Amino acid sequence: MRLYVLAFAVMITSLPFLAACSQQEKSPEQIRQDTANATAKLKRDSVAVAQGIKQGLSNKTVLDLNTASKADLASLPGLNDVTAERIIATRPYDNKDQLVTKKVLSQSQYDQVEDRVTVTK
């Protein structure tokens, strides 16, 4: 009798596991629909990623040398925190060429940021 009760208990406790393992078969139409939905989602996501990359590459914010923060200046290509501090320390600027004439940046560094900086008075 104990054997039957034990066997019955094992069957009852294993039933949820067996039910979880047996999934219903999807029809070919359901598979096609799922594939079409996944493909459409992937296409939307790919377009969004491409637009984000394009926007990021073309986003050239112009910074004012007399008012830009250290973090903003350090974000410019070829510049770091030390260079940004030097730019701030030699303010004010009358024109952006003074980055080179005041020897804050080398000519090659200036060439990298020339179109990304301005000076307003």
Buried (B, 14 or more C-beta within 10 A) or exposed (E): EEEEEEEEEEEEEEEEEEEEEEEEEEEEEEEEEEEEEEEEEEEEEEEEEEEEEEEEEEEEEEBBBBEBEEEBBBBBEEBEEEBBEBBBEBBEBEEBEBBBEEEBBEEEBBEBBBEBBBBEE
